[in-house]
Every structure is written in structure tokens, then in C-alpha cells.
Amino acid sequence: MTNRRIRAALFSAGTAFGLLGLLWTLVPLARYNFSWITTVLISIGWLLLLALLISDRRGRSERDHLRIELKTHDDRGLNRTNRILTAIGDERAKESRHEYHMERSLERIEARLGQLSTRSGSAPHALNEEHLDILFVTSNGAGLGHITRLKSIARHLGTDLTKEFLTLSRAYRSLAETGDTIHYFPSVDAAGISPKLWNRAFERHFAALVDDRRPRVVVFDGTWVYYGLTNVCRDQAIPLVWVQRGNWKNEVNQASPQRHNAISVVDEVIIPGDFAIAEQVDVGPEIEAVRTEPITLMKRSDLLKRREAITELGLDPSNRYVLVNVGGGSLGDQTDVRKTACEAIHQLGESWQAVVVKSPLTSGETAQSIGAVEISAYPVAQYFMAFEFVVAAAGYNSVQETISLGIPSVIVPNSRSITDDQVARAQGAAEAGWAISATTAAGIRDAIARMADDAQRAKVVDSLCAVEETNGAESAAQALESIVRQSRWTTKIDRIGTTKSAAKAVTD
């Protein structure tokens, strides 16, 4: 601002002196011969104008230099900034390229989940204003064992309690005709992603389901409590109950960080009993586990009479039938249990017929190709009276059902199961005389031949008749009803009057 004023003053003075010198020559005072005055005035004017010109040129030069400096500085800063940003971008690209693709996979999976979430084949719920009493959740497992156990408990709940199921089992469509609401979420294997990303997706899905259904209690059946369950339930103060099937393999039992410190992941534990195994489980401090009798879905009074069962299954009443219900079971030597059993039954004679339960989890040889009749029924136990005996896997539900319902059976343990000690369960049942255990292909053929003998089978039936029918599902249901009642106290929270913010809004 100061330089601009100086230049204006020089310009004004130089012009004034120049004009004054010019006027002096025109004034009629020339007779005094003051021409030197004119010369001086004009010279001063030109000097002032020259000084103005020099000052202006110097100012322009300084401005040009400053502009060049600023541009150079900006260019250098911009180049440096660009180099830094480029380096950061390259580093991020290197570090996150894999995670980016996994995130995209996660987005695709979550989009797919919006299509897979079911209510027994119906549309998803709208936002629910009412509380759901119990949300039953099951892990993946190898079939329908976990969800069948929970459905056994659910059958004994009071009619005033509402319930729904969330399962990871791909066999969930087998339950479409049960009338229950079934939500499905793909397991980590079915989703085909890493456990880390799967757990994030599951927790997000479970949180959304809880926000919608608003359960008072969540009940989980599985061998590993997903941290998403724990996080969401504890964040929303929802009691989380773990139905913990027993008879774990020793190495898995010892290594589990959850089973003997259950309070770290759940609030309550229910341990169903096992006819074939006597087990004491320490669930850790702060939790007193509820121990029940063995849990089964069916009671003896639920079984159809032989003729009625035969008719409903579409079988010829003149034949003798053996039910083969081993799922996708295989022995440690990769022997196909189903095929081996069907071949052995075929060798019993023309009147004997193998009946295979179709499993939604297996895709192998057709029943006809191995000389069997194929049926699809759930629960299949209600048709037990149609069969002379059963060839079953040594899983928890199968063994508890055949023993509780008095059905003679050949049980085949799967030694490759991760957690469940099926070999120990099969041995326990066989030693009590309730079944015949087989662990090899030759053993299966021999056990079937022995069980087909009427006298041998009668001995097994006599041993089974000595077993008192019990069902731990009733006591488990009672325990859950008590937890639901305790959780209902929050519905009594109320408010009367007007809050300050509401009062202010009214006055405004």
C-alpha cells in the first residue's frame, strides 16, 4: 500500500512540474528572460517521472520474482505432496488388496443372506413391536442333530411362549413342514470365506435379527459359542443359554477355553444326560449348570402303530424292513456305511428290505442302486414301529431315541467326528445290551446278521424294556421358562409426566 502511494505522489509531482514549466513559457513574463526556470521545472518533472518509471519497473521485477518463487515453491510442495500421496496409495493398495476382495466377498454374501433368510419359506418379518420369548440358535453340525434337540425342548414350552429358530445347517429345508419359523445363515464352510470374515458377517446378521425379533432369551446348541452371539446378547442384556451336549472327546474337552469357563461366553448352561455315558462336567465358576435326563424329540406314545406307519411310508406290509439312518456316515477306513448295511440286509433273504432315510447333506449312490427303498421323513422316529430294527449312527439323538423308545439297533460310530466321542457312546450302549456296535465293514455285516436273528433281537428288546422312559426336554423347558419370566421384568419399566425436553418443545 505504501509503495503505491509513493508512485502516485511521484507521478503527480512530475506532472505538475512539467505542466508548470510548459505554462511558464506561455506567460507574458518572458521579457524577464527566466528561460532557465522553465528548463529547471521541466527537468524536475522529467526526473520525477523517470523515478516513477524506475520504481514501477523495480516493483514489477520484485513481483515477478516473488511470483516465480511462489510458483516454484507451490510446484515443489505439490510434487512432494503428490509423491507422498502416491506412496501412501501404493502402500494401501499393497496392504489392502486382499482385504478389499474379501470385503467384496462379504458384501456379496450379505446380499445373498437377504435372499436366504427364511421364515419356513415365507417372507422376512417387518419390524416387530412385540418381544419374541426365545430365539433358538444352532451351529452347523453334520445334520439336524442340534436343531432337533432344541425342537425337543421347544415342544415342552408353554403355549403362551413364542419361539423361532436360527440355524447354520444346510438341512434346514427339511424342517419346512414343521410349522416353526426357521431362519438360515450359511456356515463358514458353506459361505466359503475365512472364519474372521464369517464371524463379522454372522455377528452383523445376528444383531439385525435380534433388533427385529427382540428375543427375551437366546438359547444356543453347539460345541463352540460364537463370539457374535456373546457380544450381541451382552450388549443388549439378553440372557444367553448354552445347551451343551456331553461326551466330548478327551483332547477336545481339555483344550476347550469355553467349556470349563462358560461364564466367559454365556449366562446359563443346560447339560442333557446320555443313556450310554456317565459324565461329570465342570463348567467353571459363577454358573450352576442345569443337568437333565437324556433329551429326545419323540415319546413312546408318539409312535405310529406298525400298520399305520407302513401305510404312510408306502411300504408292502408283507415284507420285513430295516431302517438305515446313518446320514453321510463313513468309518475311519472310508467304508460307506449305508452301502455296506444295505448289501448286508439284502443278503438276509428276499423278505428283507433296506429302507434308507434320504439325507439332504449327501449326494452319493441312489437307494435303488444299492437295493433299498428311499424315504424322506422328519422326524423319522415316529415310524420306528414299521421296522424290525434300525442301523443308525452313534450320534447323540439317534442313540437316545432308540434306547428311550425301545427300538433294537445296530449303531455305527463315526471316529472322524471332531468333538463327539461316538465310539465311547456306542461301546456304552452295547455293553448295556441296548444295541450292537460295529466299527468295521465286516463288523457291520456281522451285527446285522445277528440282529436279524429273532432270538438275539428279543434279548436286546428285553434289555430296552428295562429302561425307564424319561425326557430331559421337559426339565430343560422348565428352566428356560424360568429365565424368560425373570427377563420379563423389563416390560414393567414405565414413565409418567412430561420430560423437560418435551415440555420445552410444547412451550416453543
C-alpha positions as CSV (number, residue, x, y, z in Angstrom):
1,M,0.0,0.0,0.0
2,T,2.9,2.4,0.8
3,N,4.7,1.8,-2.5
4,R,1.5,2.5,-4.3
5,R,1.2,5.9,-2.6
6,I,4.8,6.9,-3.3
7,R,4.4,6.1,-7.0
8,A,1.2,8.2,-7.1
9,A,3.0,11.1,-5.4
10,L,5.9,11.0,-7.8
11,F,3.6,10.8,-10.8
12,S,1.5,13.8,-9.5
13,A,4.6,15.9,-8.7
14,G,6.4,15.1,-12.0
15,T,3.3,16.0,-14.0
16,A,2.8,19.2,-12.0
17,F,6.3,20.4,-12.5
18,G,6.2,19.5,-16.2
19,L,3.0,21.4,-16.8
20,L,4.3,24.4,-14.7
21,G,7.4,24.6,-16.9
22,L,5.2,24.5,-20.0
23,L,2.9,27.2,-18.8
24,W,5.8,29.4,-17.9
25,T,6.8,29.7,-21.5
26,L,3.3,30.9,-22.4
27,V,3.0,33.5,-19.7
28,P,3.8,37.0,-21.0
29,L,6.6,37.3,-18.4
30,A,9.1,36.1,-21.0
31,R,10.6,39.6,-21.1
32,Y,12.3,38.9,-17.9
33,N,14.3,36.1,-19.5
34,F,13.6,33.4,-17.0
35,S,14.0,30.6,-19.5
36,W,16.3,28.8,-17.1
37,I,13.3,28.4,-14.8
38,T,11.4,26.6,-17.4
39,T,14.3,24.3,-18.0
40,V,14.6,23.6,-14.3
41,L,10.9,22.9,-13.9
42,I,10.6,20.6,-16.9
43,S,13.8,18.8,-15.8
44,I,12.5,18.2,-12.3
45,G,9.2,16.9,-13.8
46,W,11.0,14.5,-16.0
47,L,13.3,13.4,-13.2
48,L,10.3,12.7,-11.1
49,L,8.6,10.8,-13.9
50,L,11.8,8.8,-14.5
51,A,12.0,8.0,-10.8
52,L,8.4,6.8,-11.0
53,L,9.2,4.6,-14.0
54,I,12.3,3.1,-12.3
55,S,10.3,2.4,-9.1
56,D,7.4,0.8,-11.1
57,R,9.8,-1.4,-13.0
58,R,11.6,-2.4,-9.8
59,G,8.2,-3.2,-8.2
60,R,7.2,-5.3,-11.2
61,S,10.5,-7.1,-11.2
62,E,10.1,-7.9,-7.5
63,R,6.6,-9.1,-8.0
64,D,7.6,-11.2,-10.9
65,H,10.4,-12.7,-8.9
66,L,8.1,-13.3,-6.0
67,R,5.5,-14.9,-8.3
68,I,8.2,-17.2,-9.7
69,E,9.4,-18.1,-6.2
70,L,5.8,-18.8,-5.1
71,K,5.1,-20.9,-8.1
72,T,8.3,-22.8,-7.7
73,H,7.5,-23.4,-4.0
74,D,4.0,-24.5,-4.9
75,D,5.2,-26.8,-7.6
76,R,7.8,-28.3,-5.2
77,G,5.2,-28.7,-2.5
78,L,2.7,-30.1,-4.9
79,N,5.2,-32.5,-6.3
80,R,6.2,-33.5,-2.8
81,T,2.6,-33.9,-1.7
82,N,1.8,-35.9,-4.8
83,R,4.7,-38.1,-4.2
84,I,3.6,-38.7,-0.6
85,L,0.0,-39.4,-1.6
86,T,1.1,-41.7,-4.4
87,A,3.4,-43.6,-2.0
88,I,0.5,-43.9,0.5
89,G,-1.9,-45.0,-2.2
90,D,0.6,-47.6,-3.4
91,E,1.1,-48.9,0.2
92,R,-2.6,-49.0,0.9
93,A,-3.2,-50.8,-2.3
94,K,-0.5,-53.4,-1.5
95,E,-1.8,-53.9,2.1
96,S,-5.5,-53.9,1.4
97,R,-5.8,-55.6,-2.0
98,H,-6.6,-58.9,-0.4
99,E,-8.9,-57.4,2.2
100,Y,-10.7,-55.4,-0.5
101,H,-11.5,-58.6,-2.3
102,M,-12.6,-60.3,0.9
103,E,-14.8,-57.3,1.7
104,R,-16.4,-57.6,-1.7
105,S,-17.0,-61.3,-1.0
106,L,-18.5,-60.3,2.3
107,E,-20.8,-57.8,0.6
108,R,-21.9,-60.5,-1.8
109,I,-22.5,-62.9,1.0
110,E,-24.6,-60.4,3.0
111,A,-26.6,-59.7,-0.1
112,R,-27.2,-63.4,-0.6
113,L,-28.2,-63.7,3.1
114,G,-31.0,-61.2,2.4
115,Q,-32.4,-63.8,0.0
116,L,-31.6,-66.9,2.1
117,S,-33.1,-65.6,5.4
118,T,-36.4,-67.5,5.7
119,R,-39.4,-68.0,7.8
120,S,-40.0,-71.6,6.7
121,G,-40.1,-70.4,3.1
122,S,-42.1,-67.2,3.8
123,A,-41.1,-63.5,3.6
124,P,-39.0,-61.9,6.3
125,H,-40.7,-60.2,9.3
126,A,-41.4,-56.5,9.3
127,L,-40.1,-54.6,12.3
128,N,-41.7,-56.3,15.2
129,E,-43.2,-54.3,18.0
130,E,-43.6,-57.4,20.3
131,H,-40.9,-59.4,22.1
132,L,-40.1,-62.9,20.9
133,D,-39.7,-65.0,24.0
134,I,-37.0,-67.4,22.9
135,L,-34.7,-67.4,19.9
136,F,-33.1,-70.9,19.5
137,V,-29.7,-70.9,17.6
138,T,-27.8,-73.9,16.4
139,S,-24.3,-74.5,15.0
140,N,-23.7,-76.2,11.7
141,G,-23.1,-79.8,12.9
142,A,-23.4,-82.7,10.5
143,G,-27.1,-82.7,10.0
144,L,-30.2,-81.9,12.1
145,G,-28.9,-83.1,15.5
146,H,-28.6,-79.7,17.1
147,I,-31.8,-78.3,15.9
148,T,-33.7,-81.5,16.7
149,R,-32.5,-81.3,20.3
150,L,-33.7,-77.7,20.6
151,K,-37.0,-78.6,18.9
152,S,-37.4,-81.3,21.6
153,I,-37.1,-78.7,24.3
154,A,-39.4,-76.2,22.4
155,R,-42.2,-78.8,22.2
156,H,-42.5,-78.7,26.0
157,L,-42.6,-74.9,26.4
158,G,-45.9,-73.3,27.5
159,T,-48.2,-72.4,24.6
160,D,-48.0,-68.8,25.7
161,L,-44.3,-68.6,24.8
162,T,-43.2,-67.6,21.3
163,K,-40.2,-69.1,19.7
164,E,-38.2,-69.1,16.5
165,F,-35.0,-70.8,15.2
166,L,-31.8,-69.7,13.6
167,T,-29.7,-72.5,12.2
168,L,-26.5,-72.9,10.2
169,S,-27.4,-76.4,9.0
170,R,-27.9,-76.8,5.3
171,A,-30.6,-79.3,6.0
172,Y,-32.9,-76.6,7.3
173,R,-35.3,-77.0,4.4
174,S,-36.2,-80.5,5.9
175,L,-38.0,-78.6,8.7
176,A,-40.2,-76.5,6.4
177,E,-43.3,-78.6,7.2
178,T,-42.9,-78.4,11.0
179,G,-44.7,-75.1,11.2
180,D,-41.9,-73.3,13.0
181,T,-40.2,-70.1,11.9
182,I,-36.7,-71.1,10.7
183,H,-34.0,-68.5,9.8
184,Y,-31.0,-69.8,7.9
185,F,-27.4,-68.4,7.9
186,P,-24.7,-70.2,5.9
187,S,-21.9,-71.8,7.9
188,V,-18.3,-70.7,7.3
189,D,-17.8,-73.8,5.1
190,A,-21.0,-73.1,3.1
191,A,-20.0,-69.5,2.7
192,G,-16.5,-70.3,1.6
193,I,-14.8,-67.4,3.4
194,S,-12.3,-67.1,6.2
195,P,-13.5,-67.6,9.8
196,K,-12.6,-63.9,10.6
197,L,-14.9,-62.5,7.9
198,W,-17.6,-65.1,8.6
199,N,-17.7,-64.1,12.3
200,R,-18.1,-60.5,11.4
201,A,-20.9,-61.3,8.9
202,F,-22.6,-63.6,11.4
203,E,-22.5,-61.0,14.2
204,R,-23.9,-58.3,11.9
205,H,-26.7,-60.6,10.7
206,F,-27.5,-61.8,14.3
207,A,-27.6,-58.3,15.6
208,A,-30.1,-57.3,12.9
209,L,-32.2,-60.3,13.6
210,V,-32.2,-59.5,17.4
211,D,-33.1,-55.9,16.6
212,D,-36.1,-57.2,14.6
213,R,-37.3,-60.1,16.7
214,R,-36.3,-58.7,20.2
215,P,-35.9,-62.0,22.0
216,R,-36.0,-62.2,25.7
217,V,-33.7,-65.2,25.8
218,V,-31.3,-66.7,23.3
219,V,-30.6,-70.5,23.5
220,F,-27.6,-71.9,21.7
221,D,-26.9,-75.6,20.9
222,G,-23.4,-76.4,19.7
223,T,-19.8,-77.1,20.9
224,W,-18.4,-73.6,20.3
225,V,-20.3,-70.4,21.3
226,Y,-19.7,-67.8,18.5
227,Y,-18.4,-64.6,19.9
228,G,-21.0,-62.7,17.8
229,L,-23.7,-64.3,20.0
230,T,-22.0,-63.3,23.2
231,N,-21.3,-59.7,22.0
232,V,-24.8,-59.0,20.8
233,C,-26.6,-60.7,23.8
234,R,-24.4,-58.9,26.4
235,D,-24.7,-55.6,24.5
236,Q,-28.5,-55.8,24.7
237,A,-28.7,-57.5,28.1
238,I,-30.2,-60.7,26.7
239,P,-29.6,-63.9,28.7
240,L,-27.7,-66.4,26.6
241,V,-28.2,-70.1,27.5
242,W,-25.8,-72.9,26.2
243,V,-27.3,-76.3,25.7
244,Q,-24.1,-78.3,25.9
245,R,-24.3,-81.9,24.7
246,G,-21.9,-84.0,26.6
247,N,-19.5,-86.9,25.8
248,W,-16.7,-84.8,24.2
249,K,-13.5,-86.4,23.1
250,N,-10.9,-86.0,25.8
251,E,-8.5,-84.0,23.8
252,V,-11.2,-81.5,22.7
253,N,-12.6,-81.3,26.2
254,Q,-9.2,-80.4,27.7
255,A,-8.4,-77.8,25.0
256,S,-11.7,-76.0,25.1
257,P,-11.4,-72.5,26.5
258,Q,-15.1,-72.2,26.8
259,R,-16.5,-75.4,28.2
260,H,-14.8,-75.1,31.6
261,N,-15.2,-71.3,31.8
262,A,-18.7,-70.9,30.4
263,I,-19.3,-67.6,32.1
264,S,-16.9,-66.0,29.7
265,V,-19.3,-66.6,26.8
266,V,-22.8,-67.4,28.3
267,D,-25.0,-66.8,31.3
268,E,-26.6,-70.3,31.8
269,V,-25.7,-73.9,30.8
270,I,-28.0,-76.9,30.3
271,I,-26.3,-80.3,30.0
272,P,-28.5,-83.1,28.6
273,G,-27.9,-86.6,30.0
274,D,-26.7,-89.5,27.9
275,F,-28.0,-93.1,28.4
276,A,-24.7,-94.6,27.3
277,I,-22.3,-92.3,29.1
278,A,-21.9,-91.2,32.7
279,E,-20.1,-87.9,32.7
280,Q,-19.5,-85.1,35.1
281,V,-18.7,-81.7,33.5
282,D,-17.2,-78.8,35.3
283,V,-18.5,-75.6,33.6
284,G,-16.4,-73.3,35.7
285,P,-17.2,-70.6,38.3
286,E,-20.4,-68.5,38.7
287,I,-22.6,-70.9,36.8
288,E,-24.6,-73.8,38.2
289,A,-25.4,-76.0,35.2
290,V,-28.9,-77.5,34.8
291,R,-28.4,-81.2,34.3
292,T,-31.3,-83.1,32.7
293,E,-32.2,-86.6,31.7
294,P,-31.5,-87.6,28.1
295,I,-33.4,-85.4,25.6
296,T,-35.4,-86.9,22.8
297,L,-37.9,-85.5,20.4
298,M,-40.4,-88.3,20.5
299,K,-42.1,-90.3,23.3
300,R,-43.3,-93.9,23.0
301,S,-46.8,-92.6,22.9
302,D,-45.9,-90.6,19.7
303,L,-45.0,-93.7,17.7
304,L,-47.3,-94.9,15.0
305,K,-48.5,-98.5,15.1
306,R,-46.8,-100.8,12.6
307,R,-49.6,-101.0,10.1
308,E,-50.2,-97.2,10.2
309,A,-46.5,-96.5,9.8
310,I,-46.2,-99.0,6.9
311,T,-49.2,-97.4,5.1
312,E,-47.9,-93.8,5.5
313,L,-44.5,-94.8,4.2
314,G,-46.0,-96.7,1.2
315,L,-44.4,-100.0,2.1
316,D,-45.6,-103.5,1.5
317,P,-46.8,-104.9,4.8
318,S,-45.7,-108.5,3.8
319,N,-42.0,-107.6,3.9
320,R,-39.6,-107.1,6.8
321,Y,-37.9,-103.8,6.9
322,V,-34.6,-102.4,8.4
323,L,-34.2,-98.7,8.7
324,V,-30.8,-97.4,7.6
325,N,-30.3,-93.9,9.1
326,V,-26.6,-93.1,9.0
327,G,-26.7,-89.8,7.1
328,G,-23.4,-89.3,5.2
329,G,-21.6,-91.5,7.7
330,S,-18.4,-93.2,6.9
331,L,-15.9,-95.2,9.0
332,G,-12.3,-94.3,9.6
333,D,-11.3,-96.5,6.6
334,Q,-13.7,-94.6,4.4
335,T,-16.2,-97.5,4.3
336,D,-19.6,-96.3,3.0
337,V,-21.8,-97.4,5.9
338,R,-25.1,-97.0,4.0
339,K,-24.0,-99.2,1.1
340,T,-22.4,-101.8,3.3
341,A,-25.5,-102.0,5.5
342,C,-27.9,-102.3,2.5
343,E,-25.8,-105.0,1.0
344,A,-25.8,-106.9,4.3
345,I,-29.6,-106.6,4.6
346,H,-30.1,-107.8,1.0
347,Q,-28.2,-111.0,2.0
348,L,-30.7,-111.7,4.7
349,G,-33.3,-113.0,2.2
350,E,-36.0,-111.9,-0.2
351,S,-38.4,-110.8,2.5
352,W,-35.9,-108.4,4.0
353,Q,-35.8,-104.9,2.6
354,A,-33.5,-101.9,3.5
355,V,-35.2,-98.6,3.8
356,V,-32.8,-95.6,3.6
357,V,-33.6,-92.2,5.0
358,K,-32.7,-89.6,2.4
359,S,-30.2,-87.1,3.7
360,P,-30.2,-83.5,2.3
361,L,-26.5,-83.4,3.1
362,T,-25.3,-86.3,1.0
363,S,-25.2,-87.0,-2.7
364,G,-24.0,-90.5,-3.5
365,E,-25.4,-93.6,-5.0
366,T,-29.2,-93.7,-5.2
367,A,-31.1,-96.0,-2.9
368,Q,-32.3,-98.2,-5.8
369,S,-28.7,-98.8,-6.9
370,I,-27.9,-100.3,-3.5
371,G,-31.1,-102.3,-3.3
372,A,-33.0,-100.1,-0.9
373,V,-36.2,-98.1,-0.7
374,E,-35.7,-94.4,0.0
375,I,-37.9,-92.3,2.2
376,S,-37.9,-88.7,3.3
377,A,-39.5,-88.0,6.6
378,Y,-39.0,-85.8,9.6
379,P,-39.0,-86.8,12.4
380,V,-38.3,-90.4,11.2
381,A,-38.6,-91.8,14.7
382,Q,-42.3,-91.7,14.6
383,Y,-42.2,-94.6,12.0
384,F,-39.9,-96.8,14.1
385,M,-42.6,-99.5,14.6
386,A,-42.5,-100.2,10.9
387,F,-39.0,-101.7,11.2
388,E,-37.5,-104.9,12.7
389,F,-34.5,-102.9,13.8
390,V,-32.5,-99.8,13.0
391,V,-29.0,-99.3,11.7
392,A,-28.0,-95.9,13.0
393,A,-25.1,-93.6,13.5
394,A,-23.8,-93.3,17.1
395,G,-24.7,-89.6,17.4
396,Y,-26.4,-88.3,20.5
397,N,-30.0,-88.1,19.1
398,S,-30.0,-91.5,17.4
399,V,-28.8,-93.4,20.4
400,Q,-31.0,-91.6,22.9
401,E,-34.1,-92.2,20.7
402,T,-33.5,-95.9,20.0
403,I,-32.9,-96.6,23.7
404,S,-35.7,-94.4,25.1
405,L,-38.2,-95.7,22.5
406,G,-37.2,-99.4,23.0
407,I,-36.0,-99.9,19.4
408,P,-33.2,-102.5,18.8
409,S,-30.4,-101.1,16.8
410,V,-27.0,-101.6,15.2
411,I,-25.1,-98.4,15.9
412,V,-22.1,-97.4,13.9
413,P,-19.8,-94.8,15.4
414,N,-18.0,-92.2,13.2
415,S,-14.5,-92.0,14.6
416,R,-13.8,-88.9,12.5
417,S,-16.3,-86.7,14.3
418,I,-14.5,-83.7,15.8
419,T,-16.0,-83.3,19.2
420,D,-18.5,-86.1,19.9
421,D,-16.9,-89.3,21.2
422,Q,-19.2,-91.6,19.3
423,V,-17.0,-94.7,19.8
424,A,-17.4,-94.3,23.6
425,R,-21.2,-93.9,23.3
426,A,-21.5,-97.0,21.0
427,Q,-19.5,-99.1,23.4
428,G,-21.6,-97.9,26.4
429,A,-24.8,-98.8,24.7
430,A,-23.5,-102.2,23.5
431,E,-22.2,-103.1,27.0
432,A,-25.6,-102.3,28.5
433,G,-27.2,-104.7,26.0
434,W,-29.3,-102.0,24.3
435,A,-27.6,-102.3,20.9
436,I,-24.9,-104.0,18.9
437,S,-21.9,-101.8,18.0
438,A,-19.9,-102.1,14.7
439,T,-16.8,-100.3,13.7
440,T,-15.7,-102.0,10.5
441,A,-17.4,-103.2,7.3
442,A,-17.1,-106.8,8.5
443,G,-18.5,-105.8,11.9
444,I,-21.5,-104.1,10.2
445,R,-22.3,-107.3,8.2
446,D,-21.9,-109.5,11.3
447,A,-24.0,-107.2,13.5
448,I,-26.9,-107.0,11.0
449,A,-26.9,-110.8,10.7
450,R,-27.0,-111.2,14.5
451,M,-29.7,-108.6,14.9
452,A,-31.9,-110.2,12.2
453,D,-32.0,-113.4,14.4
454,D,-35.3,-113.3,16.3
455,A,-33.9,-114.7,19.5
456,Q,-30.9,-112.3,19.6
457,R,-33.2,-109.3,18.8
458,A,-35.6,-110.4,21.6
459,K,-32.8,-110.2,24.1
460,V,-32.0,-106.7,23.1
461,V,-35.7,-105.7,23.3
462,D,-35.8,-107.2,26.8
463,S,-32.9,-105.1,27.9
464,L,-34.5,-102.0,26.4
465,C,-37.8,-102.6,28.2
466,A,-35.9,-102.3,31.5
467,V,-35.0,-98.7,30.6
468,E,-37.3,-96.2,32.2
469,E,-38.6,-93.7,29.6
470,T,-37.5,-90.2,30.6
471,N,-37.3,-87.0,28.7
472,G,-35.0,-84.2,29.8
473,A,-36.6,-81.9,27.3
474,E,-39.3,-81.2,29.9
475,S,-36.9,-80.1,32.7
476,A,-34.9,-78.1,30.1
477,A,-38.1,-76.3,29.0
478,Q,-39.0,-75.5,32.6
479,A,-35.5,-74.0,33.2
480,L,-36.0,-71.8,30.1
481,E,-39.4,-70.7,31.1
482,S,-38.0,-69.6,34.5
483,I,-35.3,-67.5,32.7
484,V,-38.0,-66.0,30.4
485,R,-40.1,-65.0,33.4
486,Q,-37.1,-63.3,35.0
487,S,-36.3,-61.4,31.9
488,R,-39.9,-60.0,31.6
489,W,-39.4,-57.6,34.5
490,T,-38.1,-55.0,32.0
491,T,-41.6,-54.7,30.5
492,K,-42.7,-53.1,33.7
493,I,-40.4,-50.1,33.1
494,D,-42.7,-47.0,32.6
495,R,-42.8,-43.2,32.7
496,I,-45.4,-40.7,33.5
497,G,-45.4,-36.9,33.1
498,T,-43.6,-34.8,30.6
499,T,-39.8,-34.7,30.3
500,K,-38.0,-31.3,30.2
501,S,-37.2,-31.6,26.6
502,A,-40.9,-32.4,25.8
503,A,-42.1,-29.6,27.9
504,K,-39.7,-27.2,26.2
505,A,-40.9,-28.3,22.8
506,V,-44.5,-27.6,23.9
507,T,-43.8,-24.1,25.1
508,D,-41.8,-23.3,22.0
